Amino acid sequence: MNAPGPATPTPTAIVLGDGFARELPELAVPWRATEPPDPRALVVNEPLAEELGLDPAFLRKGEGVRLLVGTAVPDGATPVAQAYAGHQFGAYSPLLGDGRALLLGELVDAHGSPRDLHLKGSGPTPFARGGDGLAAVGPMLREHVVSEAMHALGVPTTRSLAVVATGRFVRRDEWLPGAVLARIASSHLRVGTFQLARSMGDVALLRRLADHAIRRHHPAAADAAHPHLALYEAVVSAQAALVAQWMLVGFVHGVMNTDNMTISGETIDYGPCAFMEAHDPATVFSSIDHSGRYAYGQQPAIAEWNLARLAEAMLPLLADDQEEALRLAVGALESFAGEYRAAWARGMRAKLGLPGGVDDATAAALATELVAVLEAQRVDHTSFFRGLADVARGEGAPTRDRFADPAAFDEWAKRWLALDPDPAAMDRANPAYIPRNHLVEEALAAATEGDLAPLERLLDAVRSPCEERPGLERYAAPGPDRSFRAYCTYCGT
């Protein structure tokens, strides 16, 4: 007789920790999700579910679906809407918070680490600020696709566990089918969380928040001579590395407000995000970024600006004397530029396949010169770097033909080839497949009408971005030049 298989879990059998709600109740409001009329799982991230000890089959039906929309909450869990402040497009908002989201609690993953289970589009909270608290299928599936692509590219990111259709329509410019996104993150602590704690004038609360962040994300800081300064330094380093990775893959976040910058160093809140195609530092996709504040080329500077706001919030923890606190904060923040450049240069060495014997100065100069050529001629970022390995193999005509004036590329390539680049290493570093904007729109439009097949094909491509496969040629090709030149994305609220 076969041994019985594992019991199907129920919400009451799933353990959700309440570390944030219990340790920092001043920064959260206990709340419950709105009951959707007819919830139905559209996509479930099976590998992620298994990593979290969850049965994907359970999540696709019945009580599992109700868990994913927040209406079947495990015993002992404390769902909360998190509170935070933030600078939005440079203007300070003293109270923002999860207007359409809930932190259900913390799961423990296969590595023993706590991971937030967080919902987006689960209904209005006290922080909704007049909004309906809901989300549409398209934007939630965008976050699912793009966050999975980023994870596959090795970029630290929150991840989508599932997208559930609610059976309710939501009003935007038109009536759209509604959905809830179930998101997993190392945590949802943000720069804006610290800004709110500082604004409350409660240094003990600010200290508890910092200590919580150390335990959750940067435990080595606890052993430092100055743990809170070490925490700040760790966040600076994490964000420098993260934004360098964004720049290397051509990712444009679109809304880098301080409430969208994590303490963990993960990418969060995929709203009007997209991947740049023609290399241009002025690339903006967001419908609300009229000034280009969050353009592709501005992202490192904005990250540094946001980190300055974190330093301001943490000043009372750095020293009792204001001038000494400022000195320590400025000294730590000054490391951002160097750490960003070093992370970017390491990434470019890999993308260019440069051997270890090439000195850093030569590698950095070569990379900088190449970027200037790509920018001047608006060459497609992803397909150029993917095709560059073929140049190293002596098959460079298709890549060279991407340039309107190939002479500048020829001059650069001659010096690069003299360094003996490794094309196999380049294939591992440069993706063939990213969520191309026209393919994302095609998949979202079909999914909104009930056809998930284009979405599934796109996910299949971007989850193995560096492995070229027959039949996926259109997923590697640049988008239609004219119709997507003025591509525009929206926050979904």
SEFIBA-223500 format. One line per field, with one value per residue (C-alpha): residue number from 1; x, y, z; chain; residue in one letter. Coordinates in nm, 2 decimals. Example, Ala and Ser with C-alpha at 12.3 -4.5 7.8 and 13.67 -1.06 7.14 Angstrom:
<recs>
i: c(1, 2) .
X: c(1.23, 1.37) .
Y: c(-0.45, -0.11) .
Z: c(0.78, 0.71) .
ch: c(A, A) .
aa: c(A, S) .
</recs>
This chain:
<recs>
i: c(1, 2, 3, 4, 5, 6, 7, 8, 9, 10, 11, 12, 13, 14, 15, 16, 17, 18, 19, 20, 21, 22, 23, 24, 25, 26, 27, 28, 29, 30, 31, 32, 33, 34, 35, 36, 37, 38, 39, 40, 41, 42, 43, 44, 45, 46, 47, 48, 49, 50, 51, 52, 53, 54, 55, 56, 57, 58, 59, 60, 61, 62, 63, 64, 65, 66, 67, 68, 69, 70, 71, 72, 73, 74, 75, 76, 77, 78, 79, 80, 81, 82, 83, 84, 85, 86, 87, 88, 89, 90, 91, 92, 93, 94, 95, 96, 97, 98, 99, 100, 101, 102, 103, 104, 105, 106, 107, 108, 109, 110, 111, 112, 113, 114, 115, 116, 117, 118, 119, 120, 121, 122, 123, 124, 125, 126, 127, 128, 129, 130, 131, 132, 133, 134, 135, 136, 137, 138, 139, 140, 141, 142, 143, 144, 145, 146, 147, 148, 149, 150, 151, 152, 153, 154, 155, 156, 157, 158, 159, 160, 161, 162, 163, 164, 165, 166, 167, 168, 169, 170, 171, 172, 173, 174, 175, 176, 177, 178, 179, 180, 181, 182, 183, 184, 185, 186, 187, 188, 189, 190, 191, 192, 193, 194, 195, 196, 197, 198, 199, 200, 201, 202, 203, 204, 205, 206, 207, 208, 209, 210, 211, 212, 213, 214, 215, 216, 217, 218, 219, 220, 221, 222, 223, 224, 225, 226, 227, 228, 229, 230, 231, 232, 233, 234, 235, 236, 237, 238, 239, 240, 241, 242, 243, 244, 245, 246, 247, 248, 249, 250, 251, 252, 253, 254, 255, 256, 257, 258, 259, 260, 261, 262, 263, 264, 265, 266, 267, 268, 269, 270, 271, 272, 273, 274, 275, 276, 277, 278, 279, 280, 281, 282, 283, 284, 285, 286, 287, 288, 289, 290, 291, 292, 293, 294, 295, 296, 297, 298, 299, 300, 301, 302, 303, 304, 305, 306, 307, 308, 309, 310, 311, 312, 313, 314, 315, 316, 317, 318, 319, 320, 321, 322, 323, 324, 325, 326, 327, 328, 329, 330, 331, 332, 333, 334, 335, 336, 337, 338, 339, 340, 341, 342, 343, 344, 345, 346, 347, 348, 349, 350, 351, 352, 353, 354, 355, 356, 357, 358, 359, 360, 361, 362, 363, 364, 365, 366, 367, 368, 369, 370, 371, 372, 373, 374, 375, 376, 377, 378, 379, 380, 381, 382, 383, 384, 385, 386, 387, 388, 389, 390, 391, 392, 393, 394, 395, 396, 397, 398, 399, 400, 401, 402, 403, 404, 405, 406, 407, 408, 409, 410, 411, 412, 413, 414, 415, 416, 417, 418, 419, 420, 421, 422, 423, 424, 425, 426, 427, 428, 429, 430, 431, 432, 433, 434, 435, 436, 437, 438, 439, 440, 441, 442, 443, 444, 445, 446, 447, 448, 449, 450, 451, 452, 453, 454, 455, 456, 457, 458, 459, 460, 461, 462, 463, 464, 465, 466, 467, 468, 469, 470, 471, 472, 473, 474, 475, 476, 477, 478, 479, 480, 481, 482, 483, 484, 485, 486, 487, 488, 489, 490, 491, 492, 493) .
X: c(0.00, 0.13, 0.20, -0.05, 0.07, 0.10, -0.22, -0.35, -0.29, -0.57, -0.54, -0.56, -0.26, -0.04, 0.16, 0.19, 0.42, 0.32, 0.67, 0.60, 0.25, 0.37, 0.70, 0.59, 0.21, 0.24, 0.32, 0.03, -0.35, -0.52, -0.74, -0.92, -0.95, -1.27, -1.46, -1.44, -1.75, -1.59, -1.22, -1.03, -0.66, -0.52, -0.15, 0.03, 0.41, 0.46, 0.84, 0.80, 0.51, 0.71, 1.00, 0.76, 0.62, 0.29, 0.11, 0.05, -0.26, -0.41, -0.35, -0.54, -0.88, -1.12, -0.96, -0.62, -0.77, -0.94, -0.60, -0.45, -0.72, -0.71, -1.05, -0.93, -0.67, -0.48, -0.55, -0.32, -0.24, -0.27, -0.33, -0.23, -0.22, 0.13, 0.18, 0.46, 0.54, 0.73, 0.86, 0.65, 0.82, 1.02, 0.72, 0.69, 0.36, 0.35, 0.12, 0.08, 0.06, -0.10, -0.41, -0.50, -0.27, -0.24, 0.04, -0.11, 0.20, 0.54, 0.61, 0.93, 1.10, 1.31, 1.62, 1.47, 1.42, 1.10, 0.92, 0.62, 0.30, 0.14, -0.16, -0.22, -0.57, -0.74, -0.97, -0.96, -0.78, -0.77, -0.48, -0.68, -0.70, -1.03, -0.92, -1.12, -0.84, -0.88, -0.65, -0.71, -0.59, -0.35, -0.13, -0.12, -0.01, 0.25, 0.40, 0.39, 0.58, 0.83, 0.92, 0.97, 1.19, 1.40, 1.44, 1.56, 1.81, 1.95, 1.82, 1.70, 1.32, 0.99, 0.81, 0.46, 0.32, -0.01, -0.26, -0.63, -0.92, -1.18, -1.49, -1.54, -1.49, -1.29, -1.33, -1.02, -1.05, -1.29, -1.43, -1.16, -1.17, -1.03, -0.75, -0.55, -0.17, -0.02, 0.34, 0.64, 0.92, 1.20, 1.00, 0.81, 1.02, 1.08, 1.27, 0.92, 0.87, 1.17, 1.04, 0.71, 0.87, 1.10, 0.81, 0.62, 0.90, 0.94, 1.31, 1.23, 1.00, 1.27, 1.52, 1.28, 1.23, 1.60, 1.66, 1.38, 1.55, 1.88, 1.74, 1.54, 1.79, 2.14, 2.22, 2.59, 2.52, 2.43, 2.79, 2.93, 3.07, 2.78, 2.49, 2.26, 2.53, 2.62, 2.26, 2.25, 2.58, 2.44, 2.13, 2.35, 2.55, 2.25, 2.08, 2.40, 2.43, 2.06, 2.04, 2.36, 2.18, 1.88, 2.11, 2.29, 1.97, 1.80, 1.52, 1.33, 1.14, 0.93, 0.83, 1.13, 0.95, 1.10, 0.81, 0.92, 1.27, 1.33, 1.56, 1.64, 1.77, 1.49, 1.30, 0.95, 0.62, 0.62, 0.38, 0.47, 0.79, 0.93, 1.26, 1.44, 1.48, 1.67, 1.96, 1.87, 1.92, 1.61, 1.39, 1.06, 0.76, 0.54, 0.24, 0.28, 0.65, 0.61, 0.95, 1.16, 1.26, 1.27, 1.42, 1.65, 1.97, 1.85, 1.80, 2.14, 2.11, 1.75, 1.86, 2.13, 1.87, 1.64, 1.92, 1.98, 1.62, 1.68, 1.98, 1.77, 1.52, 1.79, 1.99, 1.87, 2.01, 2.35, 2.46, 2.31, 2.50, 2.33, 2.66, 2.82, 2.51, 2.53, 2.90, 2.85, 2.55, 2.73, 3.04, 2.83, 2.63, 2.94, 3.02, 2.72, 2.87, 3.19, 2.99, 2.75, 3.03, 3.22, 2.90, 2.82, 3.18, 3.18, 2.86, 2.99, 3.31, 3.08, 2.87, 3.18, 3.34, 3.66, 3.93, 4.06, 4.39, 4.23, 4.28, 3.98, 4.06, 4.08, 3.76, 3.57, 3.69, 3.60, 3.25, 3.19, 3.30, 3.06, 2.76, 2.83, 2.82, 2.50, 2.34, 2.44, 2.30, 2.00, 2.10, 1.87, 2.02, 1.94, 1.99, 2.31, 2.47, 2.34, 2.47, 2.81, 2.93, 2.88, 3.12, 3.38, 3.31, 3.38, 3.01, 2.95, 2.76, 2.41, 2.53, 2.73, 2.43, 2.23, 2.43, 2.33, 2.70, 2.90, 3.24, 3.23, 3.14, 3.42, 3.68, 3.56, 3.53, 3.89, 4.02, 3.78, 3.86, 4.23, 4.15, 4.04, 3.68, 3.51, 3.19, 3.06, 3.09, 2.90, 2.62, 2.58, 2.57, 2.36, 1.99, 1.83, 1.48, 1.34, 0.97, 0.97, 0.71, 0.50, 0.50, 0.39, 0.11, 0.01, 0.00, -0.19, -0.45, -0.51, -0.53, -0.78, -1.00, -0.95, -0.67, -0.36, -0.16, 0.04, 0.13, 0.24, 0.46, 0.62, 0.68, 0.84, 1.09, 1.18, 1.23, 1.53, 1.66, 2.00, 1.91, 1.83, 1.57, 1.42, 1.08, 1.13, 1.29, 1.02, 1.08, 1.44, 1.36, 1.33, 0.98, 0.81, 1.01, 0.74, 0.44, 0.63, 0.86, 0.63, 0.53, 0.34, 0.28, 0.04, 0.04, -0.29, -0.46) .
Y: c(0.00, 0.35, 0.58, 0.87, 1.20, 1.52, 1.67, 1.96, 2.27, 2.50, 2.86, 2.76, 2.53, 2.80, 3.00, 3.37, 3.56, 3.91, 4.05, 4.39, 4.43, 4.33, 4.52, 4.84, 4.88, 5.26, 5.21, 4.99, 4.98, 4.63, 4.59, 4.33, 4.28, 4.35, 4.03, 3.99, 3.85, 3.57, 3.52, 3.30, 3.24, 3.36, 3.28, 3.10, 3.11, 2.75, 2.75, 3.04, 2.88, 2.56, 2.77, 2.91, 2.57, 2.63, 2.38, 2.54, 2.32, 2.45, 2.81, 2.76, 2.69, 2.73, 2.83, 2.88, 3.15, 3.31, 3.33, 3.50, 3.77, 3.81, 3.68, 3.35, 3.45, 3.19, 3.18, 3.41, 3.63, 4.01, 4.17, 4.53, 4.83, 4.97, 5.34, 5.55, 5.90, 5.99, 6.23, 6.19, 6.36, 6.56, 6.69, 6.56, 6.38, 6.34, 6.04, 5.79, 5.42, 5.12, 5.26, 4.95, 4.69, 4.47, 4.29, 3.95, 3.85, 3.68, 3.33, 3.15, 3.03, 2.72, 2.91, 3.00, 3.37, 3.56, 3.68, 3.92, 3.80, 4.12, 4.20, 4.47, 4.57, 4.41, 4.71, 5.05, 5.11, 5.42, 5.53, 5.51, 5.90, 5.87, 5.59, 5.27, 5.05, 4.82, 4.70, 4.59, 4.27, 4.44, 4.62, 4.33, 4.10, 4.35, 4.33, 3.95, 3.94, 4.22, 4.11, 3.75, 3.88, 4.08, 3.78, 3.57, 3.84, 3.82, 4.17, 4.18, 4.21, 4.15, 3.87, 3.79, 3.48, 3.49, 3.72, 3.65, 3.78, 3.92, 3.90, 4.27, 4.55, 4.86, 5.20, 5.37, 5.55, 5.26, 4.96, 4.69, 4.35, 4.36, 4.16, 4.12, 4.06, 3.85, 3.97, 3.83, 4.05, 4.03, 4.31, 4.62, 4.86, 5.17, 5.50, 5.64, 5.42, 5.59, 5.93, 5.87, 5.75, 6.05, 6.29, 6.14, 6.28, 5.95, 5.86, 5.53, 5.43, 5.53, 5.32, 5.02, 5.05, 5.06, 4.76, 4.57, 4.66, 4.54, 4.20, 4.16, 4.27, 4.37, 4.16, 4.23, 4.59, 4.46, 4.38, 4.71, 4.98, 5.20, 4.97, 5.24, 5.40, 5.05, 5.00, 5.32, 5.23, 4.89, 5.04, 5.28, 4.98, 4.78, 5.05, 5.14, 4.78, 4.76, 5.07, 4.97, 4.64, 4.84, 5.04, 4.74, 4.57, 4.89, 4.89, 5.21, 5.20, 5.50, 5.62, 5.64, 5.81, 5.76, 5.53, 5.31, 5.26, 4.96, 4.91, 4.56, 4.67, 4.50, 4.65, 4.72, 4.87, 4.79, 5.05, 5.25, 5.05, 4.92, 4.82, 5.07, 4.97, 5.24, 5.35, 5.70, 5.84, 6.06, 5.75, 5.80, 5.57, 5.69, 5.89, 6.11, 6.19, 6.51, 6.65, 6.34, 6.33, 5.95, 5.90, 5.61, 5.82, 6.00, 5.68, 5.68, 6.05, 6.00, 5.70, 5.91, 6.19, 5.94, 5.81, 6.16, 6.17, 5.84, 6.00, 6.30, 6.06, 5.86, 6.16, 6.12, 5.77, 5.87, 6.11, 6.33, 6.63, 6.75, 6.85, 6.52, 6.33, 6.53, 6.46, 6.08, 6.08, 6.28, 6.06, 5.75, 5.89, 6.01, 5.64, 5.59, 5.73, 5.52, 5.21, 5.26, 5.32, 5.01, 4.79, 4.93, 4.87, 4.51, 4.45, 4.60, 4.39, 4.09, 4.22, 4.29, 3.96, 4.12, 3.89, 3.94, 4.08, 4.39, 4.67, 4.85, 5.18, 5.04, 4.85, 5.15, 5.38, 5.12, 5.08, 5.45, 5.51, 5.24, 5.38, 5.72, 5.55, 5.36, 5.68, 5.89, 5.64, 5.51, 5.15, 4.89, 4.82, 4.45, 4.31, 4.50, 4.35, 4.01, 4.03, 4.16, 3.81, 3.72, 4.00, 3.84, 3.51, 3.69, 3.70, 4.07, 4.19, 4.19, 4.38, 4.63, 4.69, 4.82, 5.14, 5.41, 5.52, 5.20, 5.38, 5.48, 5.13, 4.98, 5.20, 5.10, 4.73, 4.72, 4.81, 4.58, 4.28, 4.33, 4.25, 3.90, 3.90, 3.57, 3.53, 3.23, 3.45, 3.73, 3.49, 3.42, 3.79, 3.94, 3.84, 3.75, 3.80, 4.08, 4.18, 4.39, 4.66, 4.55, 4.19, 4.29, 4.50, 4.21, 3.97, 4.21, 4.29, 3.92, 3.84, 4.12, 3.94, 3.61, 3.46, 3.38, 3.20, 3.50, 3.58, 3.22, 3.23, 3.56, 3.42, 3.11, 3.33, 3.58, 3.32, 3.18, 3.51, 3.40, 3.07, 3.12, 2.87, 2.80, 2.95, 3.25, 3.48, 3.74, 3.76, 3.87, 4.12, 4.50, 4.64, 4.81, 5.13, 5.38, 5.26, 5.21, 5.51, 5.71, 5.41, 5.52, 5.33, 5.40, 5.34, 5.15, 5.36) .
Z: c(0.00, -0.09, 0.20, 0.21, 0.06, 0.25, 0.37, 0.17, 0.38, 0.49, 0.58, 0.95, 0.90, 0.74, 0.99, 0.92, 1.16, 1.28, 1.35, 1.19, 1.34, 1.68, 1.70, 1.53, 1.59, 1.56, 1.19, 1.10, 1.12, 1.16, 0.86, 0.65, 0.28, 0.09, -0.01, -0.39, -0.56, -0.76, -0.70, -0.95, -0.98, -1.31, -1.25, -0.96, -0.93, -0.86, -0.79, -0.55, -0.38, -0.32, -0.19, 0.07, 0.17, 0.00, -0.23, -0.57, -0.62, -0.29, -0.40, -0.72, -0.57, -0.28, 0.05, -0.12, -0.35, -0.06, 0.12, -0.18, -0.17, 0.21, 0.31, 0.45, 0.71, 0.91, 1.28, 1.47, 1.17, 1.20, 0.86, 0.86, 0.63, 0.67, 0.73, 0.58, 0.45, 0.14, -0.12, -0.43, -0.73, -0.48, -0.28, 0.08, 0.18, 0.56, 0.55, 0.27, 0.36, 0.20, 0.04, -0.15, 0.01, 0.31, 0.48, 0.58, 0.77, 0.73, 0.59, 0.65, 0.33, 0.26, 0.38, 0.71, 0.62, 0.69, 0.38, 0.37, 0.21, 0.09, -0.11, -0.37, -0.48, -0.18, -0.11, 0.04, 0.38, 0.60, 0.38, 0.05, 0.02, -0.17, -0.40, -0.45, -0.32, -0.61, -0.90, -1.26, -1.42, -1.66, -1.41, -1.17, -1.45, -1.55, -1.20, -1.22, -1.56, -1.49, -1.14, -1.26, -1.54, -1.30, -1.07, -1.36, -1.45, -1.10, -0.99, -0.63, -0.64, -0.47, -0.65, -0.75, -0.59, -0.77, -0.95, -0.87, -1.08, -0.84, -1.06, -1.00, -1.25, -1.16, -1.31, -1.46, -1.80, -1.87, -1.69, -1.64, -1.48, -1.13, -0.97, -0.65, -0.66, -0.39, -0.35, -0.16, -0.03, 0.22, 0.38, 0.29, 0.50, 0.30, 0.32, 0.37, 0.68, 0.84, 0.73, 0.91, 1.23, 1.24, 1.18, 1.48, 1.71, 1.89, 1.89, 2.07, 1.79, 1.53, 1.72, 1.73, 1.36, 1.29, 1.51, 1.34, 1.00, 1.12, 1.24, 0.92, 0.66, 0.77, 1.08, 1.05, 1.15, 1.50, 1.57, 1.44, 1.68, 1.57, 1.46, 1.32, 1.12, 0.99, 0.90, 0.70, 0.52, 0.44, 0.28, 0.08, -0.05, -0.13, -0.33, -0.52, -0.63, -0.71, -0.93, -1.11, -1.20, -1.33, -1.55, -1.69, -1.80, -1.92, -1.66, -1.60, -1.26, -1.34, -1.00, -0.76, -0.48, -0.13, -0.04, -0.33, -0.21, 0.02, 0.31, 0.19, -0.15, -0.35, -0.64, -0.54, -0.68, -1.05, -1.16, -1.48, -1.53, -1.86, -2.02, -2.24, -2.60, -2.79, -2.56, -2.44, -2.09, -2.13, -2.17, -1.97, -1.99, -1.70, -1.79, -1.48, -1.51, -1.71, -1.62, -1.67, -1.30, -1.31, -1.65, -1.71, -1.69, -1.37, -1.17, -0.99, -0.89, -0.77, -0.56, -0.40, -0.33, -0.17, 0.05, 0.17, 0.28, 0.47, 0.64, 0.75, 0.90, 1.09, 1.22, 1.59, 1.58, 1.45, 1.73, 2.00, 1.86, 1.53, 1.36, 1.45, 1.31, 0.99, 0.95, 0.99, 0.75, 0.48, 0.51, 0.46, 0.18, -0.01, -0.06, -0.28, -0.60, -0.58, -0.49, -0.78, -1.03, -0.91, -0.93, -1.28, -1.39, -1.26, -1.45, -1.77, -1.75, -1.75, -2.04, -2.24, -2.16, -2.05, -1.90, -1.55, -1.67, -1.81, -1.56, -1.41, -1.56, -1.91, -1.87, -1.73, -2.01, -2.27, -2.12, -2.10, -2.46, -2.58, -2.39, -2.56, -2.90, -2.82, -2.69, -2.99, -3.24, -3.03, -3.07, -2.91, -2.57, -2.51, -2.86, -2.90, -2.60, -2.68, -3.03, -2.92, -2.84, -3.21, -3.29, -3.06, -3.26, -3.59, -3.69, -3.63, -3.93, -3.78, -3.47, -3.68, -3.90, -3.60, -3.63, -3.87, -3.88, -3.80, -3.81, -3.44, -3.34, -3.57, -3.40, -3.05, -3.14, -3.27, -2.93, -2.75, -2.96, -2.89, -2.53, -2.62, -2.49, -2.39, -2.59, -2.38, -2.07, -2.25, -2.34, -1.97, -1.88, -2.16, -2.19, -2.52, -2.37, -2.17, -2.13, -2.45, -2.43, -2.73, -2.61, -2.26, -2.40, -2.63, -2.34, -2.11, -2.37, -2.43, -2.06, -2.00, -2.25, -2.09, -2.30, -2.09, -2.36, -2.48, -2.11, -2.05, -2.36, -2.25, -1.90, -2.05, -2.24, -1.97, -1.70, -1.89, -2.03, -2.15, -2.30, -2.67, -2.79, -3.13, -3.18, -2.96, -3.22, -3.19, -2.81, -2.88, -3.15, -3.09, -3.09, -3.38, -3.40, -3.48, -3.28, -2.96, -2.98, -2.75, -2.54, -2.22, -1.90, -1.61, -1.23, -1.24, -0.98) .
ch: c(A, A, A, A, A, A, A, A, A, A, A, A, A, A, A, A, A, A, A, A, A, A, A, A, A, A, A, A, A, A, A, A, A, A, A, A, A, A, A, A, A, A, A, A, A, A, A, A, A, A, A, A, A, A, A, A, A, A, A, A, A, A, A, A, A, A, A, A, A, A, A, A, A, A, A, A, A, A, A, A, A, A, A, A, A, A, A, A, A, A, A, A, A, A, A, A, A, A, A, A, A, A, A, A, A, A, A, A, A, A, A, A, A, A, A, A, A, A, A, A, A, A, A, A, A, A, A, A, A, A, A, A, A, A, A, A, A, A, A, A, A, A, A, A, A, A, A, A, A, A, A, A, A, A, A, A, A, A, A, A, A, A, A, A, A, A, A, A, A, A, A, A, A, A, A, A, A, A, A, A, A, A, A, A, A, A, A, A, A, A, A, A, A, A, A, A, A, A, A, A, A, A, A, A, A, A, A, A, A, A, A, A, A, A, A, A, A, A, A, A, A, A, A, A, A, A, A, A, A, A, A, A, A, A, A, A, A, A, A, A, A, A, A, A, A, A, A, A, A, A, A, A, A, A, A, A, A, A, A, A, A, A, A, A, A, A, A, A, A, A, A, A, A, A, A, A, A, A, A, A, A, A, A, A, A, A, A, A, A, A, A, A, A, A, A, A, A, A, A, A, A, A, A, A, A, A, A, A, A, A, A, A, A, A, A, A, A, A, A, A, A, A, A, A, A, A, A, A, A, A, A, A, A, A, A, A, A, A, A, A, A, A, A, A, A, A, A, A, A, A, A, A, A, A, A, A, A, A, A, A, A, A, A, A, A, A, A, A, A, A, A, A, A, A, A, A, A, A, A, A, A, A, A, A, A, A, A, A, A, A, A, A, A, A, A, A, A, A, A, A, A, A, A, A, A, A, A, A, A, A, A, A, A, A, A, A, A, A, A, A, A, A, A, A, A, A, A, A, A, A, A, A, A, A, A, A, A, A, A, A, A, A, A, A, A, A, A, A, A, A, A, A, A, A, A, A, A, A, A, A, A, A, A, A, A, A, A, A, A, A, A, A, A, A, A, A, A, A, A, A, A, A, A, A, A, A, A, A, A, A, A, A, A) .
aa: c(M, N, A, P, G, P, A, T, P, T, P, T, A, I, V, L, G, D, G, F, A, R, E, L, P, E, L, A, V, P, W, R, A, T, E, P, P, D, P, R, A, L, V, V, N, E, P, L, A, E, E, L, G, L, D, P, A, F, L, R, K, G, E, G, V, R, L, L, V, G, T, A, V, P, D, G, A, T, P, V, A, Q, A, Y, A, G, H, Q, F, G, A, Y, S, P, L, L, G, D, G, R, A, L, L, L, G, E, L, V, D, A, H, G, S, P, R, D, L, H, L, K, G, S, G, P, T, P, F, A, R, G, G, D, G, L, A, A, V, G, P, M, L, R, E, H, V, V, S, E, A, M, H, A, L, G, V, P, T, T, R, S, L, A, V, V, A, T, G, R, F, V, R, R, D, E, W, L, P, G, A, V, L, A, R, I, A, S, S, H, L, R, V, G, T, F, Q, L, A, R, S, M, G, D, V, A, L, L, R, R, L, A, D, H, A, I, R, R, H, H, P, A, A, A, D, A, A, H, P, H, L, A, L, Y, E, A, V, V, S, A, Q, A, A, L, V, A, Q, W, M, L, V, G, F, V, H, G, V, M, N, T, D, N, M, T, I, S, G, E, T, I, D, Y, G, P, C, A, F, M, E, A, H, D, P, A, T, V, F, S, S, I, D, H, S, G, R, Y, A, Y, G, Q, Q, P, A, I, A, E, W, N, L, A, R, L, A, E, A, M, L, P, L, L, A, D, D, Q, E, E, A, L, R, L, A, V, G, A, L, E, S, F, A, G, E, Y, R, A, A, W, A, R, G, M, R, A, K, L, G, L, P, G, G, V, D, D, A, T, A, A, A, L, A, T, E, L, V, A, V, L, E, A, Q, R, V, D, H, T, S, F, F, R, G, L, A, D, V, A, R, G, E, G, A, P, T, R, D, R, F, A, D, P, A, A, F, D, E, W, A, K, R, W, L, A, L, D, P, D, P, A, A, M, D, R, A, N, P, A, Y, I, P, R, N, H, L, V, E, E, A, L, A, A, A, T, E, G, D, L, A, P, L, E, R, L, L, D, A, V, R, S, P, C, E, E, R, P, G, L, E, R, Y, A, A, P, G, P, D, R, S, F, R, A, Y, C, T, Y, C, G, T) .
</recs>
